Amino acid sequence: MPDQALLSRAAAVVPSERQLAWQELEFYAFHHFGINTFTDREWGTGSEDPTLFHPKDLDCRQWARVIKSAGMRGMILTAKHHDGFCLWPTKTTRHSVAASPWKDGKGDVLREAAEACKAYGLKFGVYLSPWDRHELCYGQGEAYNDFFKRQLRELCGNYGELFCVWFDGACGEGKNGRVQAYDWQSYYAVIREMQPNAVISVCGPDVRWCGNEAGVCRSSEWSVVPHYVSQTGEIAAKSQQKERDIPKKIDLSHWDLGSRKAIRKAEKLIWYPAEVDVSIRDGWFYHEKDDYSVKPLSKLRELYYKSVGANAALLLNIPPDKNGKLHKRDCETLLSLGAQLQIDFKEDLAQGARLFASCQKDDLHSAQMALDPDPARFWHSGDFHQRAELILDLGEAFDINKIVLREHIRTGQQIERFSLWWDLNPNEGKPRWKRICKGTVIGHKRVCRFPERRVRRFKLVIEQARCFAALQAVEAY
């Protein structure tokens, strides 16, 4: 396929409204909580006695208060993990909080978490494990799929608006275990019907797993990728491949998913942005032995910059303890992280500055529009401008160590390579440009960090774009 036809096809792929709303969240919490919390396991067997679940002081409002203070904008709770124990009084099984002594069997962790999120202005989402080690109909095909969809309907219908339904593809049954073909498309249909604004993540069509649980995403984290990348769950469950362009092995950890080379042979391209999931501790559920393995502020800050600052979202797991609260060590670190991020992004020094571009589509899309907080305003280079230069003049010199760039992703992901320069001359004289960083993908957000320097002028060079370049924001800190 000629390059321009390929680039035009890739440039035409844009996010859905639900993906755009998800992208704005950037940073949110995962809470692994359930029967494993009380058995000190990561994966339960499904044979646990429900009476073991008895948090003495469950406080979902504490969870919400702490994660909001850390700068997070949402919460995802493990409604059911692989052990099959449900944190809500489901009508589908007795293996739930209804069979526990907690609140005399009348409690509902999902409801308390959803209400806490509403009280603190956070979005709420749920994780529901397709693998169920307790349910007897698991492995019986349609019978289990119907069971699973009934659980989905309860979650989607009883807890207000969900921003996310999170699936993983874990299954440790082994070659002699029960084999269940998950009917992914029917699961998706339930969610689209009942929660049309919710993204379906990881084993789903809306949000992609970055490929590891170490909190590291690629230096080039593309949002436009081949369609087959989203089919991992279906391929694992089906022996035949219907898409002609699906490779025999899909490696989500591959270093390149969206460059010109990576998409050249793809028959279909989709908007499928990345999420980085990582735990604040060694484990995903609470274990007392992990109290001394809580990641320090410096590590969490780096995780933030290497995910949110590199065109991905950060899903940080903070597991509640047996009392039903976040441990004080986790809380102290999270509160420090929130304070640090407020310092890091305290004042956008580009507000009130001037931004000039070597080209523009028209007067309504001048460079200055990228400094306007109105999301409807943005700079557009004009079609088929492969190279453009923008100069940010702050009016006077400031101590700067970060430039934040945001593409106008409503018009697609266009920028393929850029470089950032600073002016060594802090005064009005002729600029003396020195390059301070270079990169490929910008996407929703790219945070360019460099040693602090007193600077007045910066130059951004768009060295390669697909069909045009469009910037939603340029910020300086």
C-alpha positions as CSV (number, residue, x, y, z in Angstrom):
1,M,0.0,0.0,0.0
2,P,1.4,3.4,-0.9
3,D,2.5,5.4,2.1
4,Q,0.0,8.3,1.7
5,A,-3.0,5.9,1.4
6,L,-1.8,4.1,4.5
7,L,-1.3,7.3,6.4
8,S,-4.7,8.7,5.4
9,R,-6.3,5.5,6.6
10,A,-4.5,5.7,9.9
11,A,-5.1,9.4,10.3
12,A,-8.9,8.9,9.9
13,V,-9.2,6.7,13.0
14,V,-10.5,8.7,15.9
15,P,-11.7,7.8,19.5
16,S,-15.3,7.3,20.6
17,E,-16.9,9.7,23.0
18,R,-16.5,7.1,25.8
19,Q,-12.8,6.7,25.0
20,L,-12.4,10.5,25.1
21,A,-14.0,10.7,28.5
22,W,-11.9,7.9,29.8
23,Q,-8.7,9.5,28.4
24,E,-9.4,12.6,30.5
25,L,-9.3,10.6,33.8
26,E,-5.6,9.7,33.2
27,F,-5.0,8.3,36.8
28,Y,-7.3,6.1,38.8
29,A,-7.3,3.4,41.5
30,F,-7.7,-0.4,41.5
31,H,-8.9,-2.0,44.8
32,H,-8.3,-5.7,45.0
33,F,-10.5,-6.7,48.0
34,G,-12.3,-10.0,48.7
35,I,-12.0,-13.4,50.2
36,N,-8.3,-13.4,49.4
37,T,-7.8,-10.5,51.8
38,F,-8.7,-12.9,54.6
39,T,-6.9,-16.0,53.4
40,D,-3.6,-14.2,52.6
41,R,-3.7,-15.5,49.0
42,E,-3.5,-13.9,45.5
43,W,-5.6,-16.5,43.8
44,G,-8.3,-18.3,45.8
45,T,-9.5,-21.8,45.1
46,G,-13.3,-21.1,45.1
47,S,-13.8,-23.4,48.1
48,E,-13.3,-20.8,50.8
49,D,-15.9,-20.4,53.5
50,P,-17.8,-17.1,53.0
51,T,-17.8,-16.6,56.8
52,L,-14.1,-15.7,56.5
53,F,-15.1,-12.4,54.9
54,H,-15.6,-10.1,57.9
55,P,-14.1,-6.6,57.6
56,K,-14.5,-5.0,61.1
57,D,-14.3,-1.4,59.9
58,L,-15.0,-1.2,56.2
59,D,-14.6,2.5,55.1
60,C,-15.0,3.0,51.4
61,R,-15.1,6.8,52.0
62,Q,-11.5,6.5,53.4
63,W,-10.5,4.8,50.1
64,A,-12.2,7.6,48.1
65,R,-10.7,10.4,50.2
66,V,-7.2,9.1,50.0
67,I,-7.2,8.3,46.3
68,K,-8.7,11.7,45.4
69,S,-5.9,13.4,47.5
70,A,-3.4,11.5,45.5
71,G,-4.7,13.1,42.3
72,M,-6.8,10.1,41.1
73,R,-10.1,10.6,39.4
74,G,-11.7,7.2,39.6
75,M,-11.9,3.8,41.3
76,I,-12.2,0.2,40.0
77,L,-13.3,-2.5,42.6
78,T,-12.9,-6.2,42.2
79,A,-16.5,-7.2,42.4
80,K,-15.6,-10.8,41.8
81,H,-12.1,-12.4,41.6
82,H,-11.1,-15.8,40.3
83,D,-12.4,-17.5,43.5
84,G,-16.0,-16.5,42.6
85,F,-16.7,-14.7,45.8
86,C,-19.0,-11.7,45.1
87,L,-18.7,-8.4,47.0
88,W,-22.4,-7.7,46.4
89,P,-25.5,-9.8,47.4
90,T,-26.0,-11.3,44.0
91,K,-29.0,-13.5,43.1
92,T,-26.7,-15.8,41.0
93,T,-24.9,-17.6,43.9
94,R,-24.7,-17.9,47.6
95,H,-21.0,-17.5,47.5
96,S,-21.1,-13.8,48.4
97,V,-21.3,-11.3,51.1
98,A,-24.8,-12.4,51.8
99,A,-23.4,-15.6,53.3
100,S,-20.9,-13.8,55.5
101,P,-21.3,-12.5,59.0
102,W,-20.4,-9.0,57.9
103,K,-23.4,-6.8,58.6
104,D,-25.4,-10.0,59.3
105,G,-25.3,-10.8,55.6
106,K,-27.0,-7.6,54.6
107,G,-23.9,-5.7,53.5
108,D,-23.0,-4.6,49.9
109,V,-19.4,-3.5,49.4
110,L,-20.2,-2.4,45.8
111,R,-22.9,-0.1,47.0
112,E,-20.7,1.5,49.7
113,A,-17.9,2.0,47.2
114,A,-20.2,3.5,44.5
115,E,-21.7,5.9,47.1
116,A,-18.2,6.9,48.3
117,C,-17.1,7.7,44.8
118,K,-20.3,9.8,44.2
119,A,-19.6,11.7,47.5
120,Y,-16.1,12.5,46.5
121,G,-16.7,13.3,42.8
122,L,-14.9,10.1,41.5
123,K,-15.9,7.8,38.7
124,F,-16.7,4.2,39.6
125,G,-15.9,1.0,37.7
126,V,-15.9,-2.7,38.3
127,Y,-13.7,-5.7,37.7
128,L,-15.5,-9.0,37.1
129,S,-13.4,-12.1,36.6
130,P,-14.6,-14.4,33.8
131,W,-12.7,-17.2,35.4
132,D,-14.8,-18.6,38.3
133,R,-13.3,-21.4,40.4
134,H,-16.4,-21.8,42.5
135,E,-19.3,-21.9,40.1
136,L,-20.2,-25.5,39.1
137,C,-21.4,-24.5,35.6
138,Y,-18.0,-23.0,34.7
139,G,-16.8,-25.1,31.7
140,Q,-20.3,-25.9,30.6
141,G,-20.4,-23.3,27.7
142,E,-23.6,-21.5,27.3
143,A,-24.8,-22.3,30.9
144,Y,-21.8,-20.4,32.4
145,N,-22.0,-17.6,29.8
146,D,-25.7,-17.0,30.8
147,F,-24.6,-17.1,34.5
148,F,-21.9,-14.5,33.9
149,K,-24.2,-12.2,31.9
150,R,-26.7,-12.3,34.8
151,Q,-23.9,-11.1,37.1
152,L,-23.0,-8.4,34.6
153,R,-26.6,-7.2,34.5
154,E,-26.7,-6.9,38.2
155,L,-23.5,-4.8,38.3
156,C,-24.5,-2.6,35.3
157,G,-28.0,-2.0,36.6
158,N,-27.7,-1.4,40.3
159,Y,-24.8,0.8,41.0
160,G,-25.2,4.0,39.0
161,E,-23.1,5.0,36.0
162,L,-19.9,3.0,35.5
163,F,-17.0,4.5,33.7
164,C,-15.3,1.1,33.2
165,V,-15.9,-2.7,33.2
166,W,-12.5,-4.3,33.5
167,F,-11.9,-7.9,32.3
168,D,-8.8,-9.9,32.3
169,G,-8.2,-13.2,30.6
170,A,-6.6,-15.1,33.5
171,C,-7.4,-18.8,33.7
172,G,-5.2,-21.3,35.6
173,E,-7.3,-24.4,35.1
174,G,-4.4,-26.2,33.3
175,K,-4.7,-28.8,30.6
176,N,-6.8,-31.1,32.7
177,G,-9.1,-28.3,34.0
178,R,-12.5,-27.1,33.0
179,V,-12.5,-25.4,29.6
180,Q,-14.8,-22.5,29.2
181,A,-15.3,-20.6,25.9
182,Y,-16.1,-17.0,26.9
183,D,-18.8,-15.4,24.7
184,W,-17.0,-12.0,24.7
185,Q,-19.3,-10.4,22.2
186,S,-22.5,-11.2,24.2
187,Y,-20.7,-9.8,27.4
188,Y,-19.9,-6.6,25.5
189,A,-23.5,-6.4,24.3
190,V,-24.8,-6.4,27.9
191,I,-22.5,-3.6,28.8
192,R,-23.2,-1.5,25.7
193,E,-27.0,-1.9,26.4
194,M,-26.9,-1.0,30.1
195,Q,-23.8,1.2,30.4
196,P,-23.2,2.8,27.0
197,N,-20.7,5.3,28.4
198,A,-18.5,2.7,30.0
199,V,-15.2,1.6,28.4
200,I,-14.5,-2.1,28.3
201,S,-10.9,-2.6,29.3
202,V,-8.1,-5.1,28.6
203,C,-10.1,-8.1,27.3
204,G,-12.4,-5.6,25.6
205,P,-12.6,-3.3,22.6
206,D,-12.0,0.1,24.2
207,V,-8.8,0.1,26.3
208,R,-5.6,-1.9,25.8
209,W,-3.3,-3.5,28.4
210,C,0.2,-2.1,27.9
211,G,1.6,-5.6,28.1
212,N,3.2,-5.8,31.5
213,E,2.3,-5.1,35.2
214,A,5.5,-3.3,36.0
215,G,4.1,0.2,35.4
216,V,6.1,0.7,32.2
217,C,4.8,1.7,28.8
218,R,6.5,2.1,25.5
219,S,8.5,5.1,24.5
220,S,6.1,5.2,21.5
221,E,2.6,4.2,22.8
222,W,0.4,4.4,19.8
223,S,-3.4,4.7,20.2
224,V,-4.1,3.7,16.6
225,V,-3.2,0.0,16.2
226,P,-4.2,-3.0,14.0
227,H,-7.7,-4.4,14.8
228,Y,-6.3,-7.8,15.7
229,V,-4.6,-6.4,18.8
230,S,-8.0,-6.2,20.5
231,Q,-8.9,-9.8,19.7
232,T,-6.6,-11.5,22.2
233,G,-9.5,-12.7,24.4
234,E,-11.4,-14.1,21.5
235,I,-8.4,-15.8,20.0
236,A,-7.6,-17.5,23.3
237,A,-11.1,-18.9,23.4
238,K,-11.5,-20.0,19.8
239,S,-9.4,-22.4,17.7
240,Q,-10.2,-20.7,14.4
241,Q,-9.2,-17.3,13.3
242,K,-11.7,-15.4,11.2
243,E,-9.6,-12.3,10.5
244,R,-7.1,-12.8,7.7
245,D,-4.6,-10.4,9.1
246,I,-4.4,-11.9,12.6
247,P,-0.9,-13.3,13.2
248,K,-0.6,-16.7,14.8
249,K,0.8,-15.1,18.0
250,I,-0.2,-11.7,19.3
251,D,2.4,-10.2,21.6
252,L,1.0,-7.2,23.5
253,S,4.4,-6.6,25.0
254,H,6.0,-6.0,21.5
255,W,7.8,-2.7,21.5
256,D,6.0,-1.4,18.4
257,L,2.3,-1.7,17.8
258,G,1.4,1.4,15.8
259,S,4.3,2.7,13.6
260,R,4.0,2.9,9.8
261,K,5.9,-0.5,9.7
262,A,3.6,-2.1,12.3
263,I,0.3,-1.1,10.6
264,R,1.4,-1.6,7.0
265,K,-0.2,-5.0,6.6
266,A,-3.3,-4.5,8.8
267,E,-6.6,-4.7,7.0
268,K,-8.4,-2.7,9.7
269,L,-7.1,-0.1,12.2
270,I,-8.8,0.9,15.5
271,W,-8.4,3.5,18.3
272,Y,-7.2,1.3,21.2
273,P,-5.3,3.4,23.8
274,A,-3.1,1.9,26.5
275,E,-3.5,1.5,30.2
276,V,-0.7,0.8,32.6
277,D,-1.7,-1.3,35.7
278,V,0.6,-1.8,38.6
279,S,0.3,-2.4,42.4
280,I,1.6,-0.1,45.1
281,R,2.8,-3.3,46.9
282,D,4.3,-6.6,45.7
283,G,1.0,-8.3,45.7
284,W,-2.4,-7.3,44.3
285,F,-4.3,-8.3,47.5
286,Y,-3.4,-7.1,51.0
287,H,-0.7,-9.1,52.8
288,E,0.8,-8.0,56.0
289,K,4.3,-9.0,54.8
290,D,4.0,-6.4,52.1
291,D,3.7,-3.5,54.6
292,Y,7.4,-2.9,54.0
293,S,7.3,-3.2,50.2
294,V,5.1,-0.2,49.6
295,K,6.5,1.7,46.6
296,P,8.1,5.0,47.7
297,L,7.1,8.4,46.4
298,S,10.0,8.6,44.0
299,K,8.9,5.3,42.3
300,L,5.2,6.3,42.1
301,R,6.1,9.7,40.6
302,E,8.2,8.0,37.9
303,L,5.4,5.6,37.2
304,Y,3.1,8.6,36.7
305,Y,5.4,10.3,34.3
306,K,6.1,7.2,32.3
307,S,2.5,6.4,31.9
308,V,0.2,9.4,32.1
309,G,3.1,11.5,30.6
310,A,3.6,9.0,27.8
311,N,0.1,8.7,26.2
312,A,-1.2,6.0,28.6
313,A,-3.5,5.9,31.7
314,L,-2.2,4.8,35.1
315,L,-4.3,2.2,37.0
316,L,-2.7,2.0,40.5
317,N,-3.7,-0.9,42.8
318,I,-4.1,-0.1,46.5
319,P,-5.5,-3.1,48.3
320,P,-7.6,-2.6,51.5
321,D,-6.6,-4.6,54.5
322,K,-8.6,-7.0,56.6
323,N,-10.3,-4.2,58.5
324,G,-11.6,-2.8,55.2
325,K,-9.3,0.3,55.1
326,L,-6.2,1.3,53.2
327,H,-3.1,0.8,55.3
328,K,-1.5,3.8,56.8
329,R,1.8,3.2,54.9
330,D,-0.1,3.3,51.6
331,C,-2.0,6.4,52.6
332,E,1.1,8.3,53.6
333,T,2.7,7.6,50.3
334,L,-0.4,8.5,48.3
335,L,-0.9,11.7,50.1
336,S,2.7,12.6,49.4
337,L,2.3,11.8,45.8
338,G,-0.8,14.0,45.5
339,A,1.1,16.9,47.2
340,Q,4.1,16.4,44.8
341,L,1.9,16.4,41.7
342,Q,0.3,19.6,42.8
343,I,3.8,21.1,43.2
344,D,4.9,19.8,39.8
345,F,1.9,21.2,38.0
346,K,1.1,24.2,40.2
347,E,1.2,26.9,37.6
348,D,1.1,26.7,33.8
349,L,3.6,29.4,32.8
350,A,2.4,29.3,29.2
351,Q,-0.9,30.9,30.2
352,G,-0.7,34.5,28.9
353,A,2.2,33.7,26.6
354,R,2.4,33.9,22.8
355,L,2.6,30.9,20.5
356,F,3.6,31.3,16.8
357,A,3.5,28.7,14.1
358,S,5.1,28.4,10.7
359,C,1.8,27.3,9.2
360,Q,-1.9,27.1,10.1
361,K,-5.1,25.8,8.6
362,D,-6.9,29.2,9.0
363,D,-7.3,32.0,11.5
364,L,-9.6,29.8,13.6
365,H,-6.8,27.3,14.1
366,S,-3.8,29.6,14.8
367,A,-1.1,28.5,17.1
368,Q,-2.4,30.7,19.9
369,M,-5.5,28.4,20.1
370,A,-3.3,25.8,21.7
371,L,-2.9,28.1,24.7
372,D,-6.7,28.5,25.0
373,P,-8.2,26.3,27.8
374,D,-11.4,25.9,25.7
375,P,-11.1,22.3,24.3
376,A,-12.9,23.3,21.2
377,R,-10.0,25.5,20.2
378,F,-6.8,24.0,18.8
379,W,-3.9,24.6,16.4
380,H,-4.1,22.9,13.0
381,S,-1.2,22.9,10.6
382,G,-3.3,22.5,7.5
383,D,-3.5,19.3,5.5
384,F,-0.3,17.6,4.3
385,H,2.1,19.8,6.2
386,Q,4.8,17.3,7.1
387,R,7.0,19.7,9.0
388,A,5.9,22.6,11.2
389,E,7.6,24.8,13.8
390,L,6.0,26.5,16.8
391,I,7.7,29.0,19.0
392,L,6.5,29.6,22.6
393,D,7.4,33.0,23.9
394,L,6.7,33.3,27.7
395,G,7.4,37.1,27.6
396,E,10.1,36.8,30.3
397,A,12.4,34.0,31.5
398,F,11.2,31.5,34.0
399,D,12.7,28.4,35.7
400,I,11.2,25.6,33.6
401,N,11.7,21.8,33.7
402,K,8.6,20.4,31.9
403,I,6.7,21.1,28.7
404,V,3.4,19.3,28.4
405,L,2.1,18.6,24.9
406,R,-1.4,17.4,24.0
407,E,-2.6,16.5,20.5
408,H,-6.2,17.3,19.5
409,I,-7.1,13.6,19.4
410,R,-10.6,14.2,18.3
411,T,-9.0,14.6,14.9
412,G,-6.9,11.5,15.3
413,Q,-3.3,10.7,16.2
414,Q,-1.2,12.4,13.6
415,I,2.3,13.3,15.0
416,E,4.9,10.7,14.4
417,R,8.1,12.5,15.4
418,F,8.9,15.8,17.2
419,S,11.8,17.6,18.8
420,L,11.8,20.3,21.5
421,W,14.4,23.1,21.7
422,W,15.1,25.9,24.2
423,D,16.6,29.3,23.5
424,L,20.0,29.7,25.2
425,N,19.5,33.5,25.0
426,P,17.1,34.6,27.8
427,N,16.7,38.1,26.4
428,E,15.2,39.7,23.3
429,G,18.2,38.9,21.0
430,K,18.5,36.4,18.2
431,P,17.6,32.9,19.5
432,R,20.3,30.3,20.0
433,W,18.5,27.0,19.9
434,K,19.6,23.9,21.6
435,R,17.6,20.6,21.5
436,I,16.5,19.3,24.9
437,C,14.4,16.3,23.9
438,K,13.0,14.4,21.0
439,G,10.2,11.9,20.7
440,T,7.7,10.2,18.5
441,V,4.1,9.8,19.9
442,I,2.4,12.7,21.6
443,G,-1.2,11.6,21.7
444,H,-3.5,12.6,24.6
445,K,-0.5,13.8,26.7
446,R,3.3,13.9,26.5
447,V,5.2,15.3,29.4
448,C,8.7,16.4,28.2
449,R,11.1,16.6,31.2
450,F,14.6,18.1,31.3
451,P,17.0,19.7,33.7
452,E,15.6,23.0,35.0
453,R,16.8,26.1,33.2
454,R,15.8,29.7,33.1
455,V,14.2,30.0,29.7
456,R,12.0,32.5,27.8
457,R,11.5,30.8,24.5
458,F,10.9,27.2,23.4
459,K,10.7,25.8,19.8
460,L,8.6,22.7,19.0
461,V,9.4,21.1,15.7
462,I,6.9,18.6,14.2
463,E,9.3,16.6,12.1
464,Q,6.9,14.1,10.8
465,A,3.1,13.8,10.7
466,R,0.6,11.6,9.0
467,C,-1.7,14.0,7.2
468,F,-1.4,17.1,9.4
469,A,-0.6,18.2,13.0
470,A,-3.1,19.4,15.6
471,L,-2.3,20.5,19.1
472,Q,-4.9,20.9,21.9
473,A,-2.5,22.3,24.4
474,V,1.1,23.5,25.1
475,E,1.9,24.0,28.8
476,A,5.1,25.0,30.6
477,Y,6.0,24.2,34.3
